[in-house]
Amino acid sequence: MKLFFVSLGCDKNTVDSEHMIAKLSDYGYTLTDDENEADVIVINTCCFIHDAKQESIDTILEMARQKERGRLKSLIVCGCLAKRYKDEILQEIPEVDAVVGSLETDDIAEAVNSLHNISQQRSEDTKRPRRFITTPGHYEYLKIAEGCDKNCTYCVIPKLRGPYRSVPMEELIREAEELADAGVKELILVAQHTTMYGTDIYGRRALPELLCKLSDIEGIQWIRLLYAYPEDITDELIEVMSTNPKICHYIDMPVQSGSDDVLRRMGRHTDTGSIREVVKKLRDRMDDICIRTTLITGFPGETQADHEDTYRFVNEMEFDRLGVFTYSAEEGTPACDFDGQISEEMKAARRDELYVLQQAVSYEVSHRLIGRKMTVTVDGYLPEDEVYVARSYRDAPDIDGFVFIHSRRELMTGDMVTVRIEDATEYDLEGELTDESA
């Protein structure tokens, strides 16, 4: 039977989707990239904020129309939206045949097979990988933990994903080795917060140890760290990052606000003073560190003074990368019932002010790189512009910028080459291939 799979939301969802596709392929389902050919459609949903929820609903309704065309036999909805609104989905969208929540994705094959009266006869091929790679292949995400214990007042994730649960280190090493054998060169570590890894099963922050073991895997050349909470970035972690050549001098460290009053109402376990301290430590040990962060504007009760505090904080910190989201009131979270809810217009205005500021900061940061030689990984080619698209250690896939390479020599996706930066914009760089890449 032909399977069409839709994966929405974050990179953690991508990992779940790849595992689910592999499980279904074990039972003989073959993947198709055309929904019109599908016997089975599975949608892995997201509902972290309102926009993600709406995208998930729209996708379900779009795929439900395949039932009218006659070929589609079953439509399965899984993931976070399925966990949160199972009864509503089944009641309001009768075309949906099964709902598999975010904590039940291991049961995807059983759920699909039961719809078609297929016996649970699994493939005997023990060499089959446990993940179906959906990225270009030279980079992949490694989800090191599930769930969250932070309980920020705006966030619904603990209700959807459960408490923090680290994946045992031996499982992660085995999975990373399989990915390396498949040609993956860059591992991108993800979790709701990677820096808490190991505290639940080892009684200590074991991320530095995990990083060292992953770096021992032959074939892995870059290891990138996302979603590191500032209060959990230890001196040991900074030391490992600064001394291990395979670990990118890059960190995604969500701070959410530059106002201490707002941080307290958010239930964050840090303040701006502590954030300044950890940023200083990172930059002292790695003068080329690229720090990415995210902010939320318009949190309930955020005053103009709070916004101005955040504005000054962003200007002072000169983050290399910055994403800004307007506050989304999610039902079931404490902040949804807070007094002082702010209009969408005000949220957007404050977001735009921060983006204008960050554009100037990013422009300055990027232009400091002109003249520098950098190792980059090739992601593709734009024939209309006759340039290769690549990323440096400063660029995570899908969220950061690119390095555009001019080269008379043919390059292949996944190649790692050296370029000299010749020009820059706020977000992207241009470079020429150097003789060192010959």
N, C-alpha and C positions, 0 to 999 in steps of 0.2 A: 504494500500500500504506500502511496506517495504522501509525504509529510511536508507541510509548509509551516514554518516556524517564524513567529514575530517576537522579537525581544525589544522591550521598551525600557526606558529609564536608565539607571546608572550602570557603571561597569561591573558592579557586584551582581546585578541582574544578568549581565552578559555571561559571567562565569556560570551562574545557575542554568542559563539556557544551554550553554555548551555541554554541561553535564547531562541535562535532560535529553538533548538530541542524541548524545552517545548512548544513553540507556535505551532509547527507542530504536536506535539502529541495531542494538543487540538483538532485538526481536524482529528484525527484518524490514523495518520501515526505512524507506529511502527518501532522502531530502530532495525537494524541488524548490526552485526559486520563482515558480509561477503559481500563484494561488488558484488560478483557473484549472490547474491540473491536479490539485490536491484532493485526496480522499479524507485527509485529516488536517485540521489547522489547529495549532496550539499558539496561544498568545500569552506571553509572560509580561504581566502588567506592572505599572508603577502607580503609586498614589501619594507620593511624598508631599507634594503641594498641589494646589488646585489645577494648575496648567497640566501637570503630569496626569492627574486623575481624568481630566477632560480628554487628553490624548488617548488614554487607555479606553475610555468609553467609546470614543469615535472610532477607534480601530476595531473594537468588538462589533459595533454596528455595521461597519464596512465589510468585515469578514462574514458576518451573519447573512449578508445578501448573497453569498456564494451558495447558501442552501437553496435559494430560489432557482439557481441555474442548474441544479440537479445532480452534479457530480459529488459535491461535498457530502460526506457521510457523518462526520462528527466535528464539532467545534468545542475546544477545551480552553478554558480560561484559567490561568494560574498566576502566582505571584502575589504582590502586596494588595492590589485591588481585590483579588479573589479572597484573600484572607479577611479583609475588612468588610466586604459587602457581598459575601457569598449568597445569602438568602435573597437579597435585592436583585442580584444578577440573574439568578435562576427564575425569579418571579417576573422580572421586567423584560428579559430577553430570552424568550422561549427557544430560540435557535441554539442557545448554549446547552451542550449535552452534559458537561461535567465541569466542576470547579475544584481546583487543587490549590490550596493556600500556600503562602510563602514558606511555611514550616513543614510542608508535605511534599516538596518537589521530588523527593526520593521515590514517591509512589506514582510518578507520572506514567510509567509503563503499565502498571496494574490498572490505572484509571482508563487509559486509552484501550488497552486490550479488552477490558470488561465490556466496553461499548460495542465491540465487534465479535464477542464470543471467541476470542483468540486465546488459546491455552498459553500458559506462561512457560513457553519453550524458548529458552534463551540460546543465543549463538554459542557454539563451543569454542570460538576463536578467542583463546586467552590472551592473544597479543593485541587485541583490539584496544585502542586507547580509551581512557575513561572520559575524554573530552573531545568534542568535535570543534576544531578551531575555526572560528568565524572572523577573526581578525586577519590582516594581510599575511600573517604567518611568522614574521620576524620579531614581533612583539606579542606578548600575551599578559593577561591579568592573572594574578595568583591571589585568591581570596583566602586570607589567613585566619579570619574569625567571622563569626556570625552574631547578629544581635547587638544590643547596647544596654549598658547600665547607667548611662549618664543622666537620663531623664530630664533633658532640657525642657523648659516649659512650653516651647513652641513645636516640639518634635513628636511625631506619632510613631517613629521607628520602633521603640521598645514594645509597643502594642502589636506591631505587625511582625517583627522579627524575633521577639523574645529577648531574654537576657544574654549577656556577652558570653560567647562560647568559642574558645580558641580551637583551631584545628591542630591536632597533634603534630609535632614537628616532623616525625618520621613520614607521615602522610604527605606533608607539604614537600619534603625533599623528594619523595618518590614521584609526585606529580610534576615537580619542576624538572626532574631528570627526564621524564617522558616528553615534556614540552621541548627541552633542549634537543632530545633525540629527533624531534619533529622539525627542527630547524629554528626554534625560537632563540633569539639572541638577547632580547630585552624582557626582563620580568618586571611587571608593575604590581607592587604589593598594595592590596586594597582590603578594607574592612570598614565598619562604621568608625572605628578609631584604631589604627594599626598600632599605636604606641602602647596600648594596654595588652598587647599580645602576651599570652602565657600566664597572666596573673590568676586566672581561674583554675588552670590545670597544673601549673608549676609553682604557684605561689610567689612568682617574681615576674618582673618585666623581662621577657625573654627575647624581645625583638633583636637586640644586638647579636645574641647567639645565633638566631635564625638567619640573620643577614650574612654572618660569617660562613655558615654552612651552605647557604645558597650560592655564595660567591665561589665555593670550591667546585661547583658543577662545571664540567668542561662544556664549552659552547656558549655559556651565559656570559655576556660581555657587559651589559648594563643592568643594574637593579635600581628601580625608581620607587620612591616612597610617597604614597598619597595618604591623606586624611590622618595627619599626626596632630593630636591635640596638644597645645602648647604646654599645659601643666604636666604632661607625661613625657616630655622630651628631656631625657636625662643626660648627664655628662657622659655616661658610658655610651649612649647612642651617638652623641655628637662625635665622640672619639672614634668610634667605628666608622661613621660616615666620612670623617676627615682623613682616615688612614687607609681605608680599603679602596683600592683603585677601581673596583667594579661598581661601587655604589655611587650613583650620580649625586653630584652636589646640588640637589634639588629636593625641596620638601613642600608638600601641600599642607598648610597649617591653618585651618579655619579659625578665625577669631571672632567673627559675627558682629562686633561693635567696638567702637573706640571710646565708649562711655561706660564708666564703672557702674553707674546707676542702672543702665540698660543691661549690662552683663549680669548684674545681680538678679534682675527680674527675669532674665532668660534662664536662670538656674545654671549658668556657666560656672565652672570650678576654677576660675582664674580672674585676674584683673589686668588693667593696662600696664601697670608696673611690672608684673610678672612676665607679660608678653614682651615688653621692651627688653627685659633681662635675658630671655631665651633667644630673642633675635640677635642681641649683642654677642651672646656666646656662639651662636651659629656663624656669625660673620667674623668673629675673632679667629675661629678655628678654620674657616673656609672663606677666604676673601672673595671667592667666585661663586658662593652659594646663591642659588636662585630660589627665592621664597615666594610661593603662591599662597593667597588667602582669599577668603570670601567674607562678605558682610551682608547683613540684613537691615534694610531701612524700613522705618515705619512700624517698628515693634510697638505694641500697646503702651501708651504712656510716654513714648519718646518725645521729648520737648525739643524746641529749636536749639536750646543750649546743649542738649545731648547730641543732636546732629552736628553742631559746630565742634563739639569735642571730637567726634569721629572724623570730621573733615580735617582738623588739625593733626589728629593721630595719623591719618593716611599720608598727609603731606610730610610729616616728620619721619615716618618709618620707611618711605620709599620702597614699598613692596614691588618686586619685579613683576608680579602678576596679580591681578585683582578681579574677582567677580563680585557683582552686587545684585542681590535679589530683594524684591519687595516682600514684606512680611505677608504670609498666607495663613489666615486663621483656619486651623484644622480642627474639626470637631473631635472631642475627646481629649484635647490637650488643655492644660490649665490656662495657657495664654489666651485661648479662644474666649474665655469668660472674663478676662481682665477688663477693668475699666480703662477708658482712654483709647479706644480703638480709633485708628487714624484713617482718613479718607484715602482711597486709591490714588487720587490726584497728588496728594501730599507725599505718599510713599514714592511715587514715580518721580516727582520733582527732586526729592532728596537723593534718590538713586542716580538721576541724571547729573546732579551736581558733583557727586563723587566720581562718576565716570569721566566727566570733563577734567577734573583734577588729575585722575589717574592717567589719562591720555598724555598729559604733559609730563608726568613722572615717567611713564613707560617710554616716551620718546627720548627723554634724557638717558635713561638706563640703556636703551637699545643702542644709542649712538656712541656710548662708551665702548661698545664692542667692535667698532670699526677698526680694522687693522689687525684684529686678533685672529690667530689660527684656531680652528675648532674642529673636533671630530664630530661628524654628523652621520645619521643613518638615513638611507634613501628610502622614501615611502612611495615614490611613483614618478611619473613623467607627464608634463603638460605639453603635448605636441604643438598646440596652437601658439604657445609662448616659447617653445624650444628651451624649456628649463626643467630641471629635475626638482622635485619637491622632497625636502628632507627635514629632519628634526635634529637639534642639538640636545645636549644633556638638559638644557633649559626648557625643553618643550615636551610636555606630555601629550599623547595622541588625543585629538578631538577637542581639547580644551585650551591649548596654547597655540603659539604661532608656528611659522615655518621658516626654513632656510631654503631659499631658491638658489639652485646651483647652475651656473653656466659651465658647460663641459663639452669639449669636442670628443671626448672619449665616452663610449657607451657605458652606462652604469645600470646595475640591476637592483630591483627592489630588495632591500635588506643589506645591501653593501654598506660598509662603514668606511667613510673616506674623510680626508682632511681638506678643509676649505679655508681660504682667507676671506674674512668679512670685508666687503667693499662698500656696502650701503645698508641703510636701516630705515624702517618706519617705526610707528609706535609698537607694532606687534610682530613684524616679520623682518628677516635679514636677507641680504643677497650676498652670495660669495662665489669665488672662483676656485676651481679645483687646483690644488697645489701639486708640485712635483712629488711630494711625499706620498701621494695617493697612487702613483704609477705602479 
